[in-house]
Amino acid sequence: MRKHASLGALFVLATWFSSCTYASNGYLWSVGSAASANQVRWTPDPKRGSASSTMSGGRRGSAVAACALEGDRSSGYLDPAITLLVPDGDAVLTTEAQPTLAWYLKSNQAIDMKFVLHHPEHADPVYTQELKSAAGLVEISLPAAAALEVGVPYRWTVFVNCESSDSFVYTRSFVERIEAPSELDTITSSLDRAAFYASQGIWYDALNLLIGTYRQGAQADTLVELRSLLQQSNTEIPVEVSLAVEP
């Protein structure tokens, strides 16, 4: 499990209809609306149907769970709440045997969570991991022992303990591995590769490539494309997602 909250400078990904700024080496840079981003375009594969996420304990968007129901939209969630970084209702693909799966945690304190990965034909989980995290972006990279088979729609679930009621809520989505398209062999630019992944409905690879590229170089155009990808896929993102840049 990796959680980036304090390494180097923090960079902020804003939600709908707001400009985005970030600080680097003491300078403030402005990033325009994600509506202007058009290189990475999310195009789910219609032949693969949909894989709707499910949740308990309240909702907004396709893969959100909160320990208490929210009030009006302006008040936000009551803590804690989790938002999976997955597209709304579309089949969720990867070319990786061990992809990184991510969600955003909103909480006033560190809370206990449990990650579970299931094969559709097996009763027992393929992989489980218990973790405790404070608010922010939480990521799990699958280990070799949980490598995905090609063509299998795995279900992954995140359970969250609700401190105030001694209960839990959960939200879940899916991940299916496909063979890497041969066209990738000729694409070298990170943004071009992310654009190709998105155009083929390969969600996890596009998302993780943009996040990884941004952490390495903190380029404004990468941040705009990342924000745009989330918006295009109707992914309900929180007020902000902080991304730390690797030293």
N, C-alpha and C positions, 0 to 999 in steps of 0.2 A: 504494500500500500504506500502510495506517495501522496503527500499533501503539501502544497506549496503555499506558504503564508508569509514567510519572513525572509527568504533568501534574496538578497539584493533589493533593488527598488521594486515596489508594488505597482502593477499596472492594472487599470480598471477597464472592464468591458461593460458599457452602459446598455440599457434596454431601449425599447422603441422610442423613436422620434426625439432622441437627445443626442447632442454632440458628445464626443468622447475625447478626453485628454489624458495624457500620461506624462510623467516626469522622468527624465533621463539625464544624469550628470548635471542636475540643477536647472535644466531647461524645460520649458513647458511646450509641448507640441499639441496641436489640435487636429483631431481626426473628424472628418465630416460625416454626415449621415450615411448609414450603411446602404441606403437606397442607391447611392452612387456607385457601389461596388457591383461589378458585373462580370468579373472573370470567373469566379467560382459560383456555378449555378446548380442548385439542388434539383435533380431529376430522378425521382424514384422509378424503379423498373416496374412497369405495369403488369408484366407477365408473372411477377412473384406475389401479387396480391398484397394483403396488409397483415400486420402483426400488432394488433392493438395492445397497448400497455394496460395494466390493471393496477389498482391502488386501493388502499383503505384509509379511513381516517380523514376524509376531506380531499378536495381536489381543486386544481386549476391547471389546465393543460392536460397533456396526455399521460404524464408519468410523474405525478406529484403526490406526496402524502404528508400530512401534518398531524401532530398529536392533538390539535384542537381545531375546530372549524374556524375559518377566518371570518372577520367582520366584513366591512365594505372593502372595495378594491384599494382604496387609498391607505387603509390601515396596515395592509400586508398580512403575512402569516403570523399566527401565534407560534412561539417556539416549542419544540424544534420542528423543522420541516425539511424535506429533501426533494430535489428536482433532478431526475435523471436527464442526462444530456443525450437525448435520443429524439428522432423525428416523430411527428405526430401521426401515428397510424400506419406508417409505411414499413415494408419489410426492411430489416436492419442488417446490412451486409458488411463483411470484411474479407480481405484476402489473407489475413494473418492467422496463423495457428494459435497465437497467444496475444490477442489484442488487448488494449487497455480500455477498460470500461470506467465511465466517470459519472459523478453526480455532484450536485451542489448542496451543501448542508447549511441551513440557517438555524442558528441556535445561540442562546446567551451563554452557554457553557459547553464544555466537552461532554459528549454523550456516547453511549455504547450503541454499536451497530453490528449487524451480521450480514455478510454477503454470501449468497448461495447460488451455485450454478447447477442446472439440471439438464440432463439428456432426456429427450422426449420419450425414450423407450426404457428408461431405467428409473426404478423407484427411489433409489438412494442418490443423493447429490453427487455430482462429479467433483465438486470442490466447494469448500466452505471456508470462510475466514471471518473471525471476530476482530473488531477493531474499535478503537475509541478515538474520536477526533473532535476538534473544535470547529467553528464555522469556517466555511471556505470550500474550495474545490477539492474533492476527494477522488482518487484514482486507484484502480486495482489492475495490475497487469497479470494476466493468467500465467501460472507456472507451467513448466513442461508437462507435469503430470496431468494437467487439465487441458492439454492441447485440443483444439476443436477439430472434429472430423469435417470433411467437405460435404456440403449438402444437408447438414443436420441443423434444424432450428432450435438452438439451445435457449432455455429460459433463464434469465438471471434476475434475482430478487434482492432487494436491500430492506432489511428489517431495522426499525428504529425503536429503541426503548423510550417510553414516555415517562419521564421522571415523576410527573405530578399524579399519575393515575395507576402506576404499576402495571401498565399494559404496553402494547406495542402497535405500530402501524407498519405498513410495508408498501412498496411500489415495485413493479417488475416490468421488464421488457424482454426483448429477444435479440439474439445474435446468430447469424448464419454465415459460415465460411464458404466462399466460392473460390474457384481457381483464378489466379491473377491474369487479367487480360494481357495478351501478347503485346499490345500497343504500349504498355508501360516501359518496355525495353528501350524505347526511343525517346522517352521524356525524362529530361534531367532536372529542369527547374522545379523547385518545391511547389511554387504556386501553380505551375502548369500541371504537376502531378495531382495536386489537391483538386484542381478544376476537373481533371479527367475522372478522378474517383467520384466526385459529386455528380458529374454528368451521367455516370453509370449506376447511380444509386448505391454506391459503396460508402456508406455513411461513416463508419468508424475510422476508416483509413483517411478520409478527407478531414474529419475533425481532428484526429490525433496528429496528422501531419501539420495542420495549421497551428495547433497549440505548440508542438515541438519546435516548429520553425520560429514562431514568435518568441519563445523562451530563449532561443539561441541568439537572436539578433534584434528583437524589439523593433521590428520595422512597422511603420504606421500602416502600410498597405496590407500587411498580413493581418493586423488587428481588425481592420475594416472588413476584410474578407471573412474572418472568423465570425464576427458579429453578424454579417450578412447571411452566412450559411445557417446560423441558428434561427434567424428571422424567417428565411425562406422556407424552412422545414416546419414552421409553426412550433418550434421547440419553446416551451415556456421557460424563459431564463429568468433568474432572479434579478433584483435591482442592480447587482454588480457581481462580477466574477473577477477575483483578483488573480493575476498570473504573475508569478515571480520569474525574473530572468536569471538563467543560470550564470554563475560567475565564469 
